[in-house]
């Protein structure tokens, strides 16, 4: 079983491995027989557009998860494969991340290094206009991603608006491996212009918590310690979470000895995840957050904040203090459901509240948030 912390994520028991009471198992078996009866009735009697048993089963699964909460979801085999690849850091496509603006238009949020998109010349901020000559107006980000990935050819033509100019890029799709950890010297950052004594500090961004993120963080910290770095700006803006075990591993590299987080399940069973770190690598840590900082990223931010060694700057985070577990199924699909609530190092609730920065800076100006973080680090 995998657990995803809002995404904070844990992996994968088959359904048969679940422990349930006799009464629940009996009721579930009756419900299963009733569902089979309905599916059989539809298949034998329905007059209309043809449907398959698989389609009806998927519809039933989606209906059940919709009755739970906004984070519980059923994945078909294809959706599960794509989801697994995305959180593992392996994707097939052109190598961009995207987000939807308030006006409903989808923009390129970032371009992955050495990707088809970077080689073609796509830039962050470009607005998607078309894929293979067909308008993408009204599509969700998932639908747009699927249209790029699932087009019949290995090549795809993407149209974007850059300012008032319509541009077209032809790219060959491929597997894109991306790092979730990026480190820069402060003197290489535009926002640090005019600031002095930068050589002993670094900027480190963690974009998500994937399967390889802890290894990337470990390598980055090792290099920084060899270079005599004394403090970092840790940018968690836009980080929506990832694997529970990975974020605990990362916290053990940064958070002083003590509790990292606590979880409580439906039966009231509490689990405590702790750091054994005796000597922290940095005594000066500034954490940048925004309203999209969620789940696993909130675990790390709150643990560092509660430990007293970090100052959080930005705006109040998303507030997703829930753990999802993913159960794989014999169909090749998977079910992701909320199974635990988590609490921060201090024991305080984070779900629906988030992490409140010590220093509030409007996140509409990303450069201003980073500049304020650098100034605080160098104070």
LOMARVEX-130705 format. One record per atom (N, C-alpha, C): residue in one letter; x, y, z. Coordinates in steps of 0.1 Angstrom, whole numbers, plus 5000, padded with zeros to 4 digits. Layout:
<recs>
aXYZ ...
</recs>
This chain:
<recs>
x500849885000 x500050005000 x500950125000 x500550224991 x501350354991 x500550454998 x501150545005 x500450655012 x500850785005 x499750865002 x500050994996 x499451095006 x500351185010 x500051285020 x499351405012 x498151405012 x497351495005 x497651494990 x498651504984 x499351374981 x500151334993 x500351355006 x501451285012 x501151135009 x501951035000 x501550894995 x502250775001 x501450665004 x501950535009 x501650414999 x502250284994 x501850194982 x501450054986 x501249964980 x500049914975 x499749774978 x498749764987 x498249634990 x497049604980 x496949474976 x495749434969 x494549444978 x493349454973 x492149464981 x492049344991 x492549224987 x492349114995 x493149115008 x494149215008 x495049225020 x494449315031 x493249375028 x492649465038 x492049385049 x492149445061 x491449385073 x490149455075 x489049385074 x487749445076 x486949355086 x485949415092 x485149345102 x484249245094 x483749145101 x482849045094 x481549115089 x481049205097 x479849265093 x480049355080 x481149425080 x481349505068 x481649415056 x482349305058 x482649215047 x481349155041 x480449125050 x479149065046 x478349165039 x478249295043 x477449395036 x478049425023 x479449425022 x480149445009 x479849334999 x479749215004 x479449104995 x478049114989 x477149154998 x475749174993 x475749284983 x476449394986 x476449514976 x477049464963 x478149384964 x478749334952 x477849254943 x477049174949 x476149094942 x475049174936 x474549284943 x473549374938 x474149444926 x475449494927 x476049564916 x476149474904 x476549354906 x476649254894 x475249234888 x474249234896 x472849214891 x472449334882 x472849454887 x472449574879 x473249574866 x474549544866 x475349544854 x474749444844 x474449324849 x473849224840 x472549274834 x471749334842 x470449384837 x470649484826 x471549584828 x471849684818 x472349614805 x473349524807 x473949464795 x472849384787 x471849324793 x470849244787 x469649324781 x469449444788 x468149504785 x468249644779 x469449714781 x469549854778 x469549874762 x468749964757 x468650004743 x469250144742 x470350154735 x470950284733 x472350264728 x473250364730 x474650354726 x475250234734 x476050154727 x476650034734 x477550074745 x477449994756 x478350004767 x478949874770 x480149874777 x480749744781 x480649734796 x480849604801 x480949584815 x482049664821 x483149684815 x484249764820 x483849904822 x483049964812 x482650104814 x481650114826 x480750024827 x479850024838 x480550014852 x481549924852 x482249904865 x483050034868 x483650094858 x484450224861 x483450334865 x482250344859 x481350444863 x480850424878 x480650294882 x480250264895 x481350304905 x482650274902 x483750314910 x483950464912 x483750534901 x483850684901 x482650734910 x481550674909 x480450724917 x480650704932 x481250584935 x481550564949 x482550664955 x483650694947 x484650784952 x484150924953 x483150964944 x482551094945 x481751114958 x481351004964 x480551014977 x481551034989 x482851024987 x483751024998 x484251175000 x485251214993 x485751354994 x486451394981 x486951514981 x487451564968 x488851494965 x489451424974 x490751374972 x490751224968 x489651154970 x489451014967 x489150994953 x489750904946 x489550884932 x489850744927 x489150704917 x489450574910 x490250594898 x491350524896 x492150524884 x491850404875 x491650424862 x491650314853 x493150264852 x493350154845 x494750104843 x495550214836 x495050274826 x495850384819 x496050504828 x495050544835 x495250664844 x496250634855 x496150504860 x497050474871 x498550464866 x498750424854 x500050414848 x500550564846 x499750654842 x500150794840 x500450854853 x499550834863 x499750894876 x501050844882 x501350714881 x502550654887 x503750714881 x503750734867 x504850784860 x505150934864 x504051004866 x504151154869 x504751164883 x504351094893 x504851114906 x506251044908 x506650954899 x507950894899 x509050984892 x508551084885 x509551164878 x509751124863 x508951034858 x509050984844 x507751014837 x507851094827 x506651124819 x506951114804 x505951084796 x506051084782 x505351204777 x506051284769 x505351404764 x506351504758 x506151634761 x507051734756 x507851794766 x507551774779 x508451824790 x508051964795 x506751984798 x506352114804 x505452084816 x505352174825 x504352164835 x503352284831 x502152264835 x501152364831 x500152394842 x499552514841 x498552554851 x497452634844 x496252634850 x495152704845 x495052844852 x494952944844 x494753084850 x493253104853 x493053214861 x491653244865 x490753264853 x491353304841 x490453324830 x490253194822 x490653084827 x490452954821 x491452914810 x492352994807 x493352964797 x494552894804 x495152794797 x496252714803 x497552764798 x498452784808 x499752844804 x500852744808 x502052764802 x503252684805 x503752734818 x503752654829 x504252694842 x505752684842 x506352574837 x507752564836 x508152464825 x509352474820 x509852394809 x511052304815 x510952174814 x511952084819 x513152094810 x514352094817 x515652104810 x515851984801 x516352004789 x516751904780 x515451824775 x514351894775 x513151834770 x512851874756 x511951804749 x511551844735 x511051994735 x510252034746 x509752164746 x510852274747 x511852244755 x512952334757 x513752344743 x514052234737 x514752234725 x513952304714 x512652294714 x511852364704 x511752514706 x511852554719 x511852694721 x510652744729 x509852654734 x508652694743 x509252754756 x508552854760 x508952924772 x507852934783 x508252934796 x507352954807 x506553084804 x505253074806 x504353194803 x503653184790 x504153094781 x503353074768 x501953024771 x500953074764 x499653034766 x499252924755 x498752814759 x498352704749 x497252754741 x497352734728 x496252774718 x495652654711 x496552564707 x496052454699 x497052334700 x496552214697 x497352094695 x496952034682 x497952014674 x497751954660 x496652034653 x496652164654 x495752244647 x494352264652 x494052194664 x492752194670 x492852284682 x491852374684 x491852464695 x491752384708 x492452444719 x492352374732 x491452454741 x490752554736 x489852634744 x488852544752 x488652564764 x487652494772 x488252364778 x489452324774 x489952194780 x490452214794 x490452114802 x491152114815 x492652084813 x493452104823 x494852074821 x495051924819 x494251834825 x494351694822 x494051664808 x492951724803 x492551694789 x493551744779 x494151864782 x495251914773 x496451824773 x496851774785 x497951684786 x497651554779 x496451504780 x496151384773 x496151404758 x495651514753 x495651544739 x497151554733 x498051604741 x499451614737 x500051474736 x499751404747 x500451264749 x499851164739 x498551164738 x497851054731 x497551074716 x498051184711 x497951204696 x498551084689 x497951054677 x498350924671 x499850924667 x500451034663 x501851034659 x502751054670 x504051014668 x505151044678 x505451194678 x504951264668 x505251404667 x503951484670 x504151604676 x502951684679 x503251834676 x502251904671 x502352044668 x501652124679 x502252204686 x501652284697 x501652434693 x500452494693 x500352634691 x500252714704 x501052824706 x500952904718 x500853044714 x500353124724 x500353264723 x501453314732 x502353394726 x503353464734 x503153614732 x502553674743 x502053804741 x500953804731 x501053884720 x500053894710 x500453814697 x501553734699 x502053664687 x501653514688 x501153454678 x500853314677 x502053244672 x502553144679 x503753064675 x503352914674 x504052844665 x503752704664 x505052624665 x505052514673 x506252434675 x505952294672 x506852234664 x506652084661 x507752014669 x507251914676 x508151834685 x507951684684 x508951614687 x508851464688 x508751434703 x507651364706 x507451334720 x508451224725 x508651214738 x509551114743 x509451114758 x510151014764 x510151004778 x511051114784 x510451194793 x511151304799 x511451274814 x512651274818 x513051254832 x513351394838 x512651424849 x512851554854 x513251554869 x514151644873 x514551654887 x513551734894 x513251704907 x512351784915 x513051884924 x514451874923 x515251964932 x516152044924 x516152174926 x517052264918 x517752354928 x519052364926 x519852454935 x520652554927 x520652684932 x521352784925 x522152864936 x523252924931 x523953024939 x523153144939 x523153214950 x522353344951 x522853444941 x524153454939 x524653554929 x524153524915 x523553404912 x523053384899 x521553414898 x520953464908 x519553484909 x519253634907 x518453674898 x518153814895 x517753894907 x516853824915 x516353894927 x517353924938 x518553874936 x519653894946 x520554014942 x520154084931 x520954194927 x521054304938 x522254344940 x522554454950 x522754394964 x522554264967 x522754214980 x524154164981 x524754174993 x526154144996 x526254015004 x527453955004 x527753845013 x526853725009 x526853684996 x525953584992 x526653444991 x527953444992 x528653324989 x528453204998 x527953225010 x527753125020 x526253075020 x525453115010 x524053085010 x523653024997 x522552954997 x522052894984 x520552904984 x520052894971 x518652884969 x518352734964 x517352674971 x517052534968 x515552524966 x515052484954 x513652464951 x513352314951 x512252274957 x511652144956 x510352154950 x510152104938 x508952134930 x507852034934 x508251914938 x507251814942 x508051704950 x507351614956 x507951504964 x507751374957 x508651344947 x508651224939 x509451114945 x509551004939 x510250884944 x511750914945 x512350994937 x513751024937 x514151154944 x513151224950 x513451354955 x514351354967 x514251254976 x515151244988 x516551224983 x516751144973 x518151124968 x518751254963 x517851324955 x518351454950 x518651554961 x517751554971 x518051654982 x519351614990 x519551484992 x520751434999 x521951474991 x521951454978 x523151494970 x523351644971 x522251724970 x522351874970 x522951914984 x522451854994 x522951895008 x524451855009 x524851745004 x526251705005 x527151804998 x526751844986 x527551944979 x527652074986 x526452114991 x526452244998 x527252245011 x527252135018 x528052125030 x529552125027 x529952055016 x531352065011 x531752205008 x530852285003 x531052424999 x531052515011 x530652465023 x530652555034 x529352645035 x528352595029 x527052675029 x526552685043 x526052805047 x525552815061 x524052825062 x523452865051 x521952875051 x521352865037 x520052845036 x519352825024 x518052895023 x517652935012 x516252965009 x515652845003 x514652785010 x513952665005 x512652704999 x512552694986 x511352734979 x510352614977 x509252624984 x508252514983 x506952574976 x507052684969 x505852744963 x505452644951 x504152624950 x503652534940 x503852394942 x504452354953 x504752204956 x503452144962 x502752064955 x501452004959 x501651874967 x502851824969 x502951704977 x503651584971 x503451474976 x504051344971 x504051234982 x505151154981 x505151034990 x505451075004 x504751005013 x504851015027 x506250975032 x506650855028 x507950805033 x509150895028 x508950955016 x510051045010 x510151175018 x508951235022 x509051355029 x509651335043 x509351225049 x509851185062 x511451175061 x511851115050 x513251095047 x513951225046 x513351315038 x513851455036 x513951525050 x512851515057 x512851585070 x513951545079 x514251415078 x515351365087 x516751425083 x516851495071 x518051555067 x518151705072 x516951755076 x516851905078 x516251935092 x515351855097 x514551895109 x515351835121 x515551915132 x516151875144 x515351755150 x516051675158 x515551565165 x514151595171 x513151505169 x511851515174 x510851485164 x509551505168 x508451475159 x508451545146 x508151485135 x507951545122 x506451565119 x505751465121 x504251475120 x503651355127 x502351365129 x501551255135 x500351225126 x499951105125 x498751065117 x497750995126 x496451005123 x495450935130 x494450875120 x494150745121 x493250685111 x491850675117 x490950605109 x489550605112 x489350535126 x490250445130 x490050375143 x490650445154 x491250565151 x491850645162 x493350605165 x493850515157 x495250475159 x496150585154 x497150625163 x498050735160 x499450675157 x500050735146 x501350705142 x502250825144 x503450815149 x504250935150 x505550905142 x505851005133 x507050995125 x508051095131 x509251055133 x510251135140 x511551155133 x512151265136 x513551285131 x514551245141 x515651185137 x516751145146 x517951235144 x517751345137 x518851425133 x519451505145 x520751475148 x521351535159 x521951675155 x522651675144 x523251805139 x522651845126 x521951955127 x521252005115 x522352075106 x522152065092 x523152115083 x523152265083 x521952335086 x521852475085 x521152525097 x521552645102 x520852705113 x519952825107 x520252855095 x519552965088 x518752915076 x517452895078 x516652845067 x515452945065 x515252985053 x514053065050 x513252975040 x511952965043 x511052885035 x510052975028 x509952955014 x508953035007 x507752945004 x506552995006 x505352915004 x504253004997 x503252934991 x502153004986 x500952924988 x499752964982 x498552894984 x498452764977 x499452734969 x499552604962 x500452504969 x501152554980 x502052464988 x501052374996 x501152244994 x500152155000 x500852025005 x500151965014 x500351825019 x501751795023 x502551715015 x503851685019 x504751805021 x504551905012 x505352035014 x504952105026 x503752095030 x503252155043 x503852085055 x504051945054 x504651875065 x506051925067 x506851945056 x508251985058 x508252125063 x507452215057 x507452355062 x507052375076 x506052295080 x505552315094 x506552255104 x507152145101 x508152075110 x509352165112 x509852235101 x510952325102 x510552445110 x509352495107 x508852615114 x508652585129 x508052475133 x507852435147 x509152405154 x510152365147 x511452335153 x512252465157 x511752575151 x512452705154 x513652745146 x513952655136 x515152695128 x514852755115 x513552775112 x513252825099 x512152935100 x512253035091 x511253135090 x510453115077 x509153115078 x508353085066 x507853225061 x507953245048 x507653375042 x506753345030 x505753425028 x504753415017 x503353435021 x502453345017 x501053355021 x500653215027 x499553215034 x499053095040 x498852985030 x499352865033 x499352745024 x497952685023 x497952585014 x496652525010 x495852465022 x496552395031 x495852325042 x495252195039 x496152105034 x495651965030 x496351875040 x495751845051 x496351765061 x495751625061 x495751565050 x495151425049 x496051335042 x496051205045 x496851105039 x495951015031 x496350995018 x495550905010 x496450775008 x495750665008 x496350535005 x495850484992 x496750424985 x496450374971 x496450224971 x495350164967 x495150014966 x495049974952 x496049894947 x495949844934 x494849734932 x494349714920 x493249624918 x493549524907 x492849414907 x493049314897 x492849364883 x492049474881 x491749524868 x492949604862 x494049624870 x495149704866 x494949844870 x493749884875 x493550014880 x493950024895 x493550134901 x493850164915 x492750254921 x492650244934 x491750324942 x492550404952 x492350534952 x493050624961 x491950684970 x492050654983 x491150704993 x491850765005 x491150855011 x491650925023 x491550825035 x492650805042 x492650705053 x493250755066 x493850875066 x494350935078 x494351085077 x494251145089 x494551295090 x495951305097 x496651415092 x497951435099 x497951565106 x498851565116 x499051685125 x500551725125 x500751855126 x502151905125 x502951865138 x504251895137 x505151865148 x504651915162 x504052025162 x503452085174 x502252015179 x501651925170 x500351865174 x499151935168 x499352055163 x498252135158 x497752085145 x496452105143 x495752065130 x496252145119 x496452085107 x496852155095 x495752155084 x494952055085 x493852035075 x492852155075 x492752225064 x491852335064 x492452465069 x493652455075 x494252575081 x495552605073 x496352505071 x497652535064 x498752575073 x499852625067 x500952685074 x500852835072 x500852905084 x500753055083 x502153105085 x502653185075 x504053235075 x504253335087 x505453345091 x505753445101 x505853585094 x506253585081 x506253705074 x505353695061 x504353775061 x503353765050 x503753855039 x503953795027 x504253875015 x503353825004 x502653924997 x501653884987 x502353804976 x501753694972 x502453604963 x502153634948 x501453744946 x501153784932 x502453824925 x503353874933 x504653914927 x505753814932 x505953714925 x506853604929 x508253654932 x508753754924 x510053804926 x510153884940 x509053944944 x509054014956 x509153924968 x508453804967 x508553704977 x509953654979 x510553614967 x511953564968 x512953674973 x512753794969 x513653904973 x513553924988 x512353914994 x512153935008 x512753815015 x512653695010 x513353575016 x514853595016 x515453635005 x516853655005 x517253765015 x516553875016 x516953975025 x516853925040 x515853845043 x515753795056 x516853695059 x517253615050 x518353515052 x519653595054 x519853705047 x521153775048 x521153885059 x520053885067 x519954005076 x521054005086 
</recs>
